[in-house]
């Protein structure tokens, strides 16, 4: 059964394992606290989570808004032991973590001001070691490849760029704070360790959250925006396959000022999503963790999708959740099988994005049935 880890604005990290009732087929969550902020301490939001299986260990990493980061070892019975902690001193006020990933015995982290770090876990009781490097500033997202050989980033006026991981940490002169502007002046000259950079192109609307289904279906990706819209896209043609209902409130003019609820879907901005082989999890500003059904795209691009995504369960979190990740150790065999059954991946075609649908064109309405029930986390 799928298990997800969530972080919230108060600094707590929780494990949510979903079990499906064999009779009623309903999904029921089991919640366990991994880490919480002491009552006397100042709450610091969790900005990034990352999970991976390292040998026989299940490792969870968490990065918080004050620059602190922690690594935990998670047991099957949900017991937790702390492996390592550190603080990114290069993180300044107003900046944040934009990337966190666990690969083998190394934990990679990156901040919006380009502070890149690789923490190597020690053997036994030995202390971890760290390597640091610097990237351009104003980053919005940083991602490590599955084999950890490369990573990519993009940001505010910072073009998508792909780097060789080992070369990025090789000894070299530090990149100055105005590296990005100098990079543009050089007219496309790559930085040491950089292997590819996209051209600066104009894009009409930017998605702020995405969850690729690389493990499962190579042509499907889940995206959300700064609102409560959540959609599945077909990468073969850039079109929306299906979406999940969002809550719509209608108000009358004063003096009545009455509100009408049109849907019991997502009521707050989606902050993070995570995809498992069977379901999709999302967290939003309305304090809910939602479990969604997912379906593969049609066999042929452009064909009508017979199934629509639904909310299978929603769990009320006492603090606003900020991030969710999937426990990759569960259903691993399903993930591999799903990738093999996905078939051949379609050829890349830049023209496909010219025909991408505006997500606002999708219908997100629907009447409130009043039958959905929500649960509350500990």
Secondary structure per residue as TSV (DSSP state, phi and psi in degrees):
chain	resnum	aa	ss	phi	psi
A	1	X	-	360.0	144.6
A	2	X	-	-68.7	145.7
A	3	X	E	-129.8	138.1
A	4	X	E	-125.6	153.1
A	5	X	E	-115.0	137.8
A	6	X	E	-125.3	151.3
A	7	X	E	-124.0	153.2
A	8	X	E	-130.3	179.6
A	9	X	T	-70.9	-13.9
A	10	X	T	-95.4	-0.4
A	11	X	S	96.4	1.8
A	12	X	-	-81.0	147.5
A	13	X	E	-122.2	129.8
A	14	X	E	-129.9	153.5
A	15	X	E	-106.1	131.1
A	16	X	E	-125.7	108.7
A	17	X	E	-103.3	128.8
A	18	X	E	-100.8	132.5
A	19	X	E	-119.5	139.4
A	20	X	E	-103.0	126.1
A	21	X	-	-63.0	128.1
A	22	X	T	-70.2	-21.1
A	23	X	T	-96.1	-59.2
A	24	X	T	-85.7	-8.7
A	25	X	-	61.5	25.1
A	26	X	-	-90.1	147.1
A	27	X	E	-91.7	128.4
A	28	X	E	-123.6	128.7
A	29	X	E	-89.5	146.4
A	30	X	E	-117.9	120.1
A	31	X	E	-107.4	132.4
A	32	X	E	-132.6	138.9
A	33	X	E	-85.3	122.6
A	34	X	E	-86.9	-45.9
A	35	X	E	-154.2	144.5
A	36	X	-	-141.2	157.7
A	37	X	-	-86.6	128.9
A	38	X	-	-56.4	149.6
A	39	X	T	-59.8	-33.8
A	40	X	T	-82.5	-10.4
A	41	X	S	-89.0	156.2
A	42	X	-	-76.4	126.9
A	43	X	-	-64.1	135.2
A	44	X	-	-127.6	122.8
A	45	X	-	-67.5	145.6
A	46	X	E	-80.4	123.1
A	47	X	E	-99.9	-32.4
A	48	X	E	-143.6	146.1
A	49	X	E	-130.5	149.9
A	50	X	E	-147.7	140.5
A	51	X	E	-134.3	144.8
A	52	X	E	-161.9	162.2
A	53	X	E	-99.4	118.9
A	54	X	E	-112.4	99.6
A	55	X	T	66.2	-119.1
A	56	X	T	-97.7	-1.3
A	57	X	E	-94.9	145.1
A	58	X	E	-105.4	115.2
A	59	X	E	-112.9	130.8
A	60	X	E	-120.9	130.7
A	61	X	E	-115.1	142.0
A	62	X	E	-133.1	135.7
A	63	X	E	-121.3	134.2
A	64	X	E	-117.0	168.0
A	65	X	T	-67.2	-17.7
A	66	X	T	-91.5	8.7
A	67	X	S	93.5	-9.2
A	68	X	E	-76.7	150.9
A	69	X	E	-142.6	147.6
A	70	X	E	-135.7	150.2
A	71	X	E	-122.9	129.3
A	72	X	E	-120.4	149.3
A	73	X	E	-104.9	121.7
A	74	X	E	-105.0	128.5
A	75	X	-	-95.7	165.3
A	76	X	T	-63.9	-29.7
A	77	X	T	-85.5	13.8
A	78	X	S	73.0	6.3
A	79	X	-	-70.2	150.6
A	80	X	E	-130.7	140.9
A	81	X	E	-131.7	139.7
A	82	X	E	-80.9	130.5
A	83	X	E	-99.0	-45.9
A	84	X	E	-160.8	156.1
A	85	X	E	-142.4	148.2
A	86	X	E	-157.0	171.4
A	87	X	E	-132.6	129.8
A	88	X	-	-80.9	99.5
A	89	X	T	-68.7	-19.3
A	90	X	T	-81.3	-6.9
A	91	X	-	-77.4	122.3
A	92	X	-	-104.2	162.5
A	93	X	T	-55.2	137.1
A	94	X	T	88.1	-4.8
A	95	X	-	-108.3	167.6
A	96	X	-	-151.8	167.2
A	97	X	E	-73.0	134.8
A	98	X	E	-117.5	-5.5
A	99	X	E	-158.7	142.7
A	100	X	E	-154.1	131.0
A	101	X	E	-152.9	145.4
A	102	X	E	-113.4	127.7
A	103	X	E	-142.9	120.0
A	104	X	T	54.9	-121.0
A	105	X	T	-105.9	20.2
A	106	X	E	-121.9	141.6
A	107	X	E	-114.7	120.1
A	108	X	E	-101.3	139.5
A	109	X	E	-139.2	152.4
A	110	X	E	-147.3	142.7
A	111	X	E	-111.6	169.0
A	112	X	T	-66.0	-22.3
A	113	X	T	-94.0	16.0
A	114	X	-	83.9	16.6
A	115	X	E	-80.3	103.9
A	116	X	E	-99.6	136.5
A	117	X	E	-141.6	140.9
A	118	X	E	-124.4	114.6
A	119	X	E	-103.3	119.6
A	120	X	E	-95.7	123.6
A	121	X	-	-69.6	139.1
A	122	X	-	-81.2	160.3
A	123	X	S	-82.5	131.7
A	124	X	T	64.5	-124.8
A	125	X	T	-96.0	5.3
A	126	X	-	-69.5	149.0
A	127	X	-	-73.5	150.3
A	128	X	-	-72.5	158.2
A	129	X	E	-117.1	161.9
A	130	X	E	-138.7	146.2
A	131	X	E	-119.0	143.7
A	132	X	E	-127.9	155.1
A	133	X	E	-151.4	178.4
A	134	X	E	-133.5	139.2
A	135	X	-	-120.6	172.3
A	136	X	-	-57.9	159.8
A	137	X	S	-89.3	-179.5
A	138	X	S	62.2	37.4
A	139	X	E	-81.5	145.3
A	140	X	E	-110.4	-27.0
A	141	X	E	-154.7	144.3
A	142	X	E	-138.0	131.6
A	143	X	E	-134.7	139.7
A	144	X	E	-98.7	141.0
A	145	X	-	-69.5	163.9
A	146	X	T	-63.2	-31.5
A	147	X	T	-95.0	3.1
A	148	X	S	64.2	12.8
A	149	X	S	-78.1	-29.2
A	150	X	E	-137.9	164.0
A	151	X	E	-141.8	162.7
A	152	X	E	-134.4	152.2
A	153	X	E	-145.8	165.4
A	154	X	E	-159.1	162.3
A	155	X	E	-169.2	-161.9
A	156	X	T	-71.9	109.6
A	157	X	T	59.1	24.9
A	158	X	E	-120.0	113.5
A	159	X	E	-66.7	151.7
A	160	X	E	-54.6	130.0
A	161	X	E	-138.4	142.2
A	162	X	E	-115.9	133.4
A	163	X	E	-123.9	152.6
A	164	X	E	-80.9	123.0
A	165	X	H	-60.8	-49.1
A	166	X	H	-66.5	-39.9
A	167	X	H	-67.8	-28.0
A	168	X	H	-65.0	-28.9
A	169	X	T	-98.2	1.1
A	170	X	S	-68.6	149.9
A	171	X	S	-56.4	129.8
A	172	X	-	-164.9	168.4
A	173	X	-	-68.8	141.8
A	174	X	-	-63.8	143.8
A	175	X	-	-78.8	125.3
A	176	X	-	-67.8	167.9
A	177	X	T	-61.4	-28.7
A	178	X	T	-97.5	29.5
A	179	X	H	-60.6	-36.4
A	180	X	H	-66.9	-40.8
A	181	X	H	-68.5	-38.6
A	182	X	H	-65.7	-33.6
A	183	X	H	-63.0	-40.0
A	184	X	H	-68.4	-36.6
A	185	X	H	-66.1	-28.9
A	186	X	T	-76.3	-7.2
A	187	X	T	70.7	40.5
A	188	X	S	104.6	3.0
A	189	X	-	-67.3	128.4
A	190	X	-	-77.1	146.9
A	191	X	-	-81.1	160.7
A	192	X	T	-57.9	123.5
A	193	X	T	95.5	-18.5
A	194	X	E	-81.9	130.2
A	195	X	E	-110.6	-17.1
A	196	X	E	-162.1	145.3
A	197	X	E	-141.3	135.7
A	198	X	-	-75.0	158.6
A	199	X	-	-78.2	151.2
A	200	X	-	-77.2	110.3
A	201	X	-	-123.2	156.3
A	202	X	-	-86.2	131.1
A	203	X	-	-122.7	135.0
A	204	X	S	-68.9	-47.8
A	205	X	-	-138.8	135.2
A	206	X	-	-103.5	125.9
A	207	X	-	-72.9	145.0
A	208	X	S	-104.6	-17.5
A	209	X	E	-132.9	136.1
A	210	X	E	-144.9	146.9
A	211	X	E	-133.8	104.8
A	212	X	E	-75.0	150.3
A	213	X	-	-108.1	45.2
A	214	X	T	-57.8	-32.3
A	215	X	T	-69.6	-21.7
A	216	X	T	-122.1	-65.6
A	217	X	-	-124.3	116.3
A	218	X	T	-69.1	-15.9
A	219	X	T	-107.3	13.6
A	220	X	E	-123.2	139.2
A	221	X	E	-143.5	145.3
A	222	X	E	-106.1	134.3
A	223	X	E	-134.7	153.1
A	224	X	E	-139.3	169.0
A	225	X	-	-123.2	-163.3
A	226	X	S	-74.7	-2.0
A	227	X	S	-109.1	-151.0
A	228	X	S	-100.4	17.2
A	229	X	-	-83.0	133.5
A	230	X	E	-137.5	124.7
A	231	X	E	-136.6	157.5
A	232	X	E	-105.5	130.8
A	233	X	E	-112.0	146.5
A	234	X	E	-96.0	111.6
A	235	X	T	-69.3	-12.2
A	236	X	T	-73.6	-26.2
A	237	X	T	-137.6	0.0
A	238	X	T	74.3	14.2
A	239	X	E	-99.7	154.2
A	240	X	E	-71.5	127.3
A	241	X	E	-85.1	-50.7
A	242	X	E	-160.8	164.0
A	243	X	E	-132.2	172.7
A	244	X	E	-111.5	140.3
A	245	X	-	-62.8	141.1
A	246	X	B	-116.2	154.8
A	247	X	-	-76.5	133.9
A	248	X	-	-119.6	125.8
A	249	X	E	-110.2	127.6
A	250	X	E	-108.1	139.2
A	251	X	E	-124.2	145.9
A	252	X	-	-92.3	166.4
A	253	X	-	-75.1	152.5
A	254	X	T	-55.9	152.4
A	255	X	T	-89.9	-3.0
A	256	X	T	-66.6	-49.4
A	257	X	-	49.8	47.1
A	258	X	-	-95.7	154.7
A	259	X	E	-120.8	144.5
A	260	X	E	-122.9	126.1
A	261	X	E	-90.7	119.5
A	262	X	-	-97.8	-15.9
A	263	X	-	-156.4	151.6
A	264	X	S	-102.9	29.2
A	265	X	S	-82.6	-149.9
A	266	X	B	-68.9	124.5
A	267	X	-	-106.9	-7.5
A	268	X	S	-131.8	168.3
A	269	X	-	-62.6	130.5
A	270	X	E	-74.4	124.2
A	271	X	E	-101.0	-22.4
A	272	X	E	-164.8	148.0
A	273	X	E	-136.3	152.7
A	274	X	E	-144.0	135.2
A	275	X	E	-112.1	129.2
A	276	X	-	-107.9	176.1
A	277	X	S	-60.7	-25.6
A	278	X	S	-114.5	-27.8
A	279	X	E	-141.8	169.5
A	280	X	E	-121.2	136.1
A	281	X	E	-112.6	142.6
A	282	X	E	-138.1	151.7
A	283	X	E	-125.8	146.0
A	284	X	E	-139.8	169.8
A	285	X	T	-67.6	-11.7
A	286	X	T	-82.9	9.5
A	287	X	S	75.1	19.9
A	288	X	E	-109.6	139.6
A	289	X	E	-97.6	122.4
A	290	X	E	-113.3	143.6
A	291	X	E	-108.7	123.5
A	292	X	E	-115.1	148.2
A	293	X	E	-78.7	151.4
A	294	X	-	-133.1	154.6
A	295	X	-	-141.5	144.0
A	296	X	-	-69.0	155.5
A	297	X	-	-67.2	162.2
A	298	X	-	-60.4	156.9
A	299	X	S	-59.8	-37.9
A	300	X	S	-110.8	134.4
A	301	X	T	-57.4	137.1
A	302	X	T	92.3	-14.0
A	303	X	-	-69.3	153.3
A	304	X	-	-69.6	135.6
A	305	X	-	-84.6	121.0
A	306	X	-	-75.6	-29.9
A	307	X	-	-104.0	147.9
A	308	X	-	-118.8	147.4
A	309	X	-	-70.8	142.0
A	310	X	-	-131.9	158.3
A	311	X	E	-87.0	115.8
A	312	X	E	-83.9	-32.1
A	313	X	E	-162.7	152.5
A	314	X	E	-136.7	132.9
A	315	X	E	-115.4	121.3
A	316	X	E	-79.0	125.4
A	317	X	-	-101.3	136.0
A	318	X	S	-66.7	-27.4
A	319	X	S	-116.2	154.2
A	320	X	-	-63.7	119.6
A	321	X	E	-73.3	144.9
A	322	X	E	-114.8	-23.8
A	323	X	E	-156.5	150.3
A	324	X	E	-141.8	139.8
A	325	X	E	-134.5	155.2
A	326	X	E	-90.8	141.7
A	327	X	-	-75.3	100.3
A	328	X	T	-70.9	-9.9
A	329	X	T	-76.7	-21.2
A	330	X	T	-88.0	142.6
A	331	X	T	58.3	27.0
A	332	X	H	-61.0	-38.2
A	333	X	H	-64.9	-34.4
A	334	X	H	-66.4	-36.8
A	335	X	H	-63.1	-45.8
A	336	X	H	-63.5	-44.3
A	337	X	H	-63.0	-40.5
A	338	X	H	-64.2	-37.4
A	339	X	H	-66.4	-37.4
A	340	X	H	-70.6	-32.5
A	341	X	H	-83.4	-7.2
A	342	X	T	-67.6	-21.8
A	343	X	-	85.6	-169.9
A	344	X	S	-73.0	140.1
A	345	X	-	-79.6	139.4
A	346	X	-	-68.3	150.5
A	347	X	-	-67.0	146.3
A	348	X	-	-68.0	141.4
A	349	X	-	-146.2	109.6
A	350	X	G	-62.6	-27.3
A	351	X	G	-67.7	-17.2
A	352	X	G	-64.2	-31.4
A	353	X	G	-74.8	-18.6
A	354	X	G	-66.3	-25.5
A	355	X	G	-101.2	12.6
A	356	X	-	-64.0	137.2
A	357	X	-	-73.6	146.3
A	358	X	-	-76.4	125.0
A	359	X	G	-62.9	-20.8
A	360	X	G	-73.7	-9.6
A	361	X	G	-78.6	-16.9
A	362	X	S	-76.6	145.3
A	363	X	-	-79.3	127.0
A	364	X	-	-119.9	13.5
A	365	X	-	-80.8	-149.6
A	366	X	-	119.6	140.6
A	367	X	-	-82.1	152.7
A	368	X	-	-81.0	121.1
A	369	X	-	-85.7	-22.9
A	370	X	S	75.6	9.1
A	371	X	-	-95.1	-19.2
A	372	X	-	-72.7	135.7
A	373	X	-	-115.2	148.4
A	374	X	-	-116.9	159.8
A	375	X	E	-114.6	165.1
A	376	X	E	-119.8	130.7
A	377	X	-	-75.8	166.1
A	378	X	-	-67.6	360.0
